[in-house]
């Protein structure tokens, strides 16, 4: 099976400072969204369906929003009451409301969990292709949408091109007491009971279990048992984990230097410790196919570093040259990012006041500038008020 265009983000809030380098590209930024509104832009796709918003648009929800999540095709909002609502393309059950749609849905519909289930969090670091995940308040994972190829860890589902789950199903052992989840393209990573597990396809070693054989059942990531892990990330053909110690590990494909090991090409089917000058406090992976994987991190001194693909300026350093080793990049003058976020070939920085800046690819509206153009300089997209951000492939949501 070919690799889908997909990626996700890692959302961890840490303060820091950096010296300005790049100029700021100024457009009319969107205002802060009200508490019961999500602001979204970019492209949602699930062949042959596509929905494009070149500028930020508002989506009204029936209550205060606690968190947003995205897949390539669909957007999600977790309300403070534990309900999840979805909108976008639902042709493979992505809306989770028991129905299959063949056209984009612009008005949010409620994801239908069994009675009594309250959701605690969504993986803001995105969802697998045409699918969704959520973790309830008891630490159990729920999955719905397109289940092929094996990315949802659902027993008996995931071998056929038409496999879909139209209402959420609960994943069983060993995926209990789950505290972290990230999904991308055709694989998903979980921190369950202090151990990292993955399922899905594994052509590039992105399951991290020491081989390249796919697995419908969760497999343990090598060396990631009883570790204090603070975040997990995933892109189309890579996975990563940030430890409380500040060590950051990546595994999977290295076609564009996305493993940060100083080389371009090859793969790693076990976690590789990325050499960083200081401990990392947050990390995010980007990339929605074999040719554009990238990683951004913030270090303990507040500096920002990135590596991997940079064809459209997604590494934030003003160039369009791939970097197989970590390279420092900077925020605009007077700006400090507290959160870094990646999509497919675009990256985002969020400030303490909730301003959102974007750089990299804008062909599919990822920069929210109203135009289909790229930018190596940060673009101010949302002026203030963002508290939760999710980006996948070309699809971005903020609340």
N, C-alpha and C positions, 0 to 999 in steps of 0.2 A: 504494500500500500504506500502511495506517495505521501509526502509530508504536506499537511495542510498549512495554510497561512494562519498562524496564531501565536499570540504571546500574552503574557500577564505581568503583573506588577507585584512588588513587595512593598508593603506599607508599614513602616516602623517610625515613630516619631522620636528624633534625637536632635538637640540643638547643636549648632556649630557656627563657625565663621570662616570666611574665605576672602581672599584678595580679588578685587574685580579685574576682569580681563576682557570679556566680550562685551560689545555694545548691546543695548536693548533694542529690539525691533518693536516699535510701538504700533498697536492697533487699538481699536475701541474695545476695551476689556469688558467682559460680562460682569454685572454686579453680583454681589453675594446672593445665593439662593435662600428663600425662606426655609424654615425648618421642615416643612412638608413638601418640599420641591427638590427635584434632582435636576442639575444642569448637565447636559450631555452634548457631545459633538463627535464627528468622525463618520465612519462607515461600518454598518452592520451587514454581514453577508453570510449566506448559506446557499450555494449555487442551486438554482439560478436566481435566487432572490437577493436584492441589494437595497439598502436604505442609506442615504447619504445626507449628512448635515454638516455643511462647511463652517457654520458658526454655532456658538453655544445656543441650545434651545432648552426650554423648561418643560419638565414633566411633573405634573401634579400627582401627589400620593395622598391616600386617605388618612394619614397621620404623620407624626414626627419621624424623620428618618435617622436611624442610628448608624447605618453603614450602607455602602453601595458595592456592587460586584458586577463584573462584566464577563461575557464570553465573546467570541468573534461575532455571534449572531444576535445576542440578546443581552439586555441589561436587567439588573435586579436591585431591589431596595429592601433592606431589612428595617422594619419599623421598631420603635422602642417597645412595642407590645409583643414582639417575638414573631410577628407575621412577616412573610416574604411576598413581595409583589414583583411581577415581571412584565416586560414589554419588549417588542422587537419582533424577530422572526421566530416562528414556532412550528416549522414544518416537520421537526423531528422530536416533538415533545418538550422542547426547551422551556416552554412556559410553565410546565409542571401543573397544569390545571385539568389534566385528564383528557385533553382534546389535542388534535393535530391540526394546525392551521397551515394554509398555503399562501398566505400573504402577511406582510408585516402588521403587527398590532401596535397601535400608537397609544391606546389607553391601557394603563396597567391592569393586569388581572392577578388575582391572588393565587399563589402556589398552594396546592391542596395537600397539606400534611395531614396525617391522621389526627383525630381529636386528642387534645392534650399535649401535642408536641409544640414546644416553643423553641425557636431558633436563637442560639447565642451569638453566632458569628458566621459570616460568609468569607470565603477565601478572596480577599481583595487582590491577591496576586493571581487573580483570574481563574478561569474554568477551562476544562478540556474542550475540544472542538465540538460545537453544537450541543453542549451539555452543561450541567450545573451541579454544584455541591453546596451543602450547608451542614453545619454542626449544631446539634441541639444542646440544651442546657445540661444534659446528662453526659455529654461527650461522645454521642453517637453521630455518625455521618449519614447523611441522606443524599441520594443521587437521582438524577433524572435527565432525560434527553437522549441524544444519540450515544449508543453504548458500544459502537464498533470503532476502533479495534481494542477492546479489552480495557479501556482507560477508566472505567467506572468501578472496577473490582466487584461487579455484580455477578454472582454465581449463575452459570448457565446462559448468560447474556454477553454478547460481545464478539461472536464469531461471524455474524452475518452482516452484510452491508445495509440491511433494512432493520437491524435491531434498534429498537427505541423504547424508552420508558417514559410514559406520558404523565405519570404521577410519581412523586418521590418514593423511593424504596430505601429501607434502612440497611446499611452495610453491617456485616457481623464481625465476629472475632477474626483476626486479631485487632481490628480497627475499632477499639474501644478506648475510652478516656483520651480522645483525640484533642490535641491542643493547637495543632498547626496543619494547614492543608494548602497545597498549591497544585494547579493543573495546567497542562498545556498540550495542544495538539492531540497527541495520542498516548499520554502518560500522566499519572497523578502521583503526588508524594504526600505522605501523611506522617505526622509525629504522633504515635499512639503508645501510651504507657512508657514514654521515654525512649522509644526505638523508632527509627525511620523505616518506613515501608514504602514500596512503590508497586504499581501495576501498570500494564499497558504494553505497547510495542517497545522494542529495545534494539533497533538496528544499530544505533550509535552508542550503545552502552549507557543510555540515559536513565536506566533503572538502578545503576550503580551496584549491581549484585555480582559483578565479576564475570559476566558473560554478555552475549548479545541475543539471548533468547527471550522473546516476549512472554508475558505471564498475565493471565486473567486473575489469578490469586495474588494477594500481596506478598512480595518478597522483601527480605531485609536488605537494606543498603549496607555494604561492607564497612565495618568500623564505626557505625553510627548507632551503637547500642549503649544505653545508659549515659548518653551525652546530654549536657545542658544546652539545648538548642533553642535559640530565641526567634528564628525565622527560617522558613523554607521558601525557595523560589523555583520557578520552572519556566523554560522557554520551549520552542518547538522541538529542539533536539538536545536539550541540556537540562540539568537540575543543579540546585545548589543549597547549601545549608550554612547559616551563620551561627556560631557557638557563642555562649555567654563570655567566653574568654577573648572574643574578638577575632578568632580564627575563622576564615571563610573557605569552604570547600566547594569545588565544582566538578562535575563529571558529565560525560556525553561527548558530543561532537566538537571538533576544534577547527572546522573549515576556515573560519575567519579569525582564529586566535582567541576565541571566546573562553578558553580555559586559563588564559593568563600565564601560560608556562613558557612564553618566549618563542614559541614555534607556531606555525600555521599548517594545519592539516592533521589528519589522524583523529583518533578518539581515545577516550579513557572510560573503561567500564567500572572503575572504582573511584571514589572521591580523591581529588587532587587538592592539596593545600596550596592556595594561591599565595605567592610571596608578596606581602604588602609591607610598606615601611613602618606602619603602626597598626594597632588593632582596629578592626572595623566595628562600627556601631550600627550600621544598617547596610543592606544590599538589595539590589533589584536586578533582575535579568530581563533582557529584551531579545526579540527575534521571533519571527513567525515562519521561517523556513531555513534551509541549510546555509543560505548565503548571507544572513544578516544578524547572527547572534552577537549580543553585546552585554556587558555588565557594568553597572555603576555602583559605587560604594561611597560611604562617608566614613572617615577615620576618626579616631579619638581626639585628634587636635582640631576637628571641624573641617578639615580639607576634604575635597571631593576628587575621586579617582575613577577612571574608566578604562575598559579594554575591549577588544574584539572588533566587530565590523563597524565601519564609519563611513560608508559610501555616501550618506546624505547628511552627515554631521551629527549623528545621534550620540556620539561620545561627548559632545559639549565643549571640545577644545578648539573649535574654530576651523578644524581641518576636515578633509574627507579622505583620510588615509587610515587603513586598518592598523590597530595596535595590538600585538600579541602579548604585551606586558603592560601592567598598570601604568597609566599616565595621568597626571593631575589636570583637572579642569577647574573653571572658576565661574562664580555667579556674576551678574552685572554689578556695577558700582553701587554700593549701599544696600545690596540684597543679600540675605542669608537664607539658604534653603534648610528647612528642618526635616523635610521628607523628599526622597528621590523616588521616581516612578518611571517604569519603562513600558512601552507598548511594543509594536513590531519593529519599526525603524524610527520611532520618535521617543523622546525622553521628556520628563517633566520634573520641575522643582517646585515645591510648595513651601511657603514661608510660614512663620509663626502666626501671622495675621490671616492666613488662609488665601493669600494670593497664589495663583498658579501660573507658572511660566512653562513654555513648551519650545522645543527645538528638534531639528531633524526633518524627517519626511512630513510633507503636508499634502501629498498628492491625493489622499483620500479624506482630507479634512481634519487630519490629526492635530494640526496646530490651531484649529479654531479661528483662523484669521479671516475667513470668508473667501479665501482663494485657494486654488490647488497648487501651492508652491512650497518648496522646501526652505529651510532657514538654518544656517549654522549658528546664528545668534538667537538668544532667548526671546520669545514672543510672550507678552503678557496677555493671558487668556481670560482669567478670572481675577477681578481686582481685590477681593477679600472674602473671608467667610468660609472657605472650604475646610471642612474638618475630616472628610473621608474621601479618598480618591481611588479609582480603579481604572486600569487600562488594559486592553487585550487587542492584539493585532492593530486595527485602526479605529477602535471603539473606546471612547473615554467617557466616564461618568463622575460627577462631583456632587457632593452634598455638604 
